[in-house]
Structure formats: structure tokens, C-alpha cells
Amino acid sequence: MTHAIAPQPKPFDAKRGIFWMMGAMMMFSGTNSFAKLLMEHYPVIQVVWARYFFQLLLLVFFLAPRLRKVLVTSKLKLQIVRSLLLLGTSVLFFFGLSGLALADISSLMFVTPILVTVLSMPLLGERVGARRWAGIIVGFLGAIIIIRPGYGLMQLTALFPLGAACLYALYQISTRFLGRTENTMTTLLYTASSGTAILTALVPLYWIQPDTTGWLMMAALGVTSNLGHFAMIKAYEEAPAPTVVPFSYVNLLWATLFGYILFSDLPDLWTISGACIIAGSGLYIFHREHMRGKGVTKTEPIS
């Protein structure tokens, strides 16, 4: 009598996981760079539509043989709510991106993991101890340093990424619920299709006919966004979350590089200092959650 041998789990490879995470951050920064360039000539709503439409087009192309199977979900309402949260996040983020430097808006979005910790108390019933509260407070102080009320970024445009961070925190929490039962590609497909459907109804009101370069850059939004999500999934497959999550903060380095090359923007000392404080507090909170065995939220930059 023979017994089936259960497949052994794939061993982790820290170097490959870190490589994929850094690649994901580069792709997401590329998406934001293409979006910022496009918004110099096209309305924000049209650029957000392009990001969703071309992402969906690529997903449908690659998932075509098993599209019906991937569309099956047991949590349709939550999938829709999560998709609407990300759509709202994308719209607010892109409005902020149209008026802020890449490094500045990336730094402000670092508060998302901190907000996830705050919201996990009423929504997930998690306890937050004194040490994590200290990390939360320090993180928000970092955000204030970047904004510098009355001096720096504290203008209407700066409110957009802060609103985006709030919605994105709710999006991350809804992802926790879906991640327990739903296939990653199912969730990604519903996110792209819901956003595309809503924006396709709105975009005729704002439409400006793109030229060839415009169409190519819009298509690049979908390509870089999908590559970023794929690379992030691979990062979590190759290495434990505590290993790869700290490298998500390399997003600021990519944003600074692209911002300087494409827009001649460099973050000032205040932005760099605030970003370091927020990143440090976020990593500390992440460490405390890991030590408490609460699980880890796989945070993704907006793309």
C-alpha cells in the first residue's frame, strides 16, 4: 500500500524576497511618475481611468483561460466595498500627485500602516498597548514635520494624500478579511473591474483625446501597476513578511530618484526627517505586532 506524500512547502529565500519587494516599489513609483506626467496634459479622472482600464485589460488577457473560475467569490459585497475604498484612494492620491512632488506624497502616505493600527482597534477588536501607542504618536509627529502647518505642504493639495491614507487604511483592513478566504487574483480582478466600470461612466465628462504618446503612457500605467502587484505577491511568497516589509520604504528612494530625473524635484530636509520618523515608527509598530503574534498586514503603495 502506498501513501501520497504531501508536497513540502517551498523554502523561503530572503534575498529573492527582498529583490522582488524592491522591484515592486520601483514599479509603483514608475506608475506614479507616468501618472504625474500625464496629468500635465490630461484631467485627473481620465488618468485614473487609464490606470484601471489598462490594468483590467492585462488581467483579462492573462487570466482568460480561467477567468470564470477566478471571478467566483463568496464575499461579493466586501469585494465591492474594498474596490470602492481603493478607487477613492486612487482618486484622492492622484489629485494630490498633480500638485505635490513624488517624494513628498510618498512620505505622507507612509502614515497608512499607522492608521491601520489605530483602526484595527474598533474594526478588528485588536488591543494596542502603550508601546504601539507611542509609535503611533511619533509617526503622526513625523507627518506634522512634513506638512509644517503654515509653512510647507499645508495647503489644499496636501489634504488629498492624507485623505487617501485614511481610505487606504480601511482598504488594508478589508484586505485582511478577504485574505482569509479569497484568492489574490480574484481580489485583484474585482478591484480592477469595479474601478474601470465606475470611471468609464464618468470619464466622458472629462475626456481629452490622447495622442500616440498619451496612449502609450496610459498603457504604461497598467503595465507598471500590474508588474508592481505581481512583484509584491512574489516577495511575500519568497520570504516572510518581517523580512520584506522594511524594504517597502525604499519606495521613497525610488520616488526621489524619479522625481529628480523627471521633474527636477528633491525633498527638503524637513520632508526627509519626517519621512524617516514615520518609517521608523511604522517599522516599530510592525515589529510589535509581529512579536504579539497578531499577524502582519501586507501593505501596498498606491498604484
Number of C-alpha atoms within 10 A of each C-alpha: 2 4 5 5 6 6 6 6 6 8 9 13 14 16 14 17 26 24 17 25 31 22 22 29 27 24 26 25 30 22 25 27 21 21 25 26 17 22 20 10 12 18 16 24 22 21 26 25 24 24 30 27 23 21 26 22 16 15 20 16 10 10 14 12 10 10 16 9 11 19 15 12 17 11 13 13 10 16 24 17 16 24 24 18 22 25 26 17 26 24 19 21 29 26 23 25 26 19 15 19 22 27 28 28 25 26 27 25 23 27 25 24 28 28 21 22 23 18 17 17 12 9 12 13 9 13 13 16 9 9 11 22 15 13 22 24 13 19 28 19 16 28 22 17 20 28 21 15 11 8 9 13 19 14 12 9 18 21 18 21 28 22 17 26 25 20 23 30 26 22 22 22 20 19 21 16 14 19 14 8 11 17 14 13 15 16 23 18 20 20 23 22 20 21 24 24 13 13 19 17 10 14 19 11 10 12 13 12 9 14 8 9 10 17 14 11 20 25 20 20 30 23 20 23 24 24 19 27 20 17 22 28 17 18 27 22 17 23 21 16 18 15 16 24 24 17 16 21 23 17 24 25 15 22 28 21 18 21 22 16 11 12 14 11 18 19 19 11 10 16 25 19 17 25 27 18 22 31 23 18 26 26 19 18 23 25 16 17 17 14 10 9 9 12 12 15 18 17 18 18 18 19 26
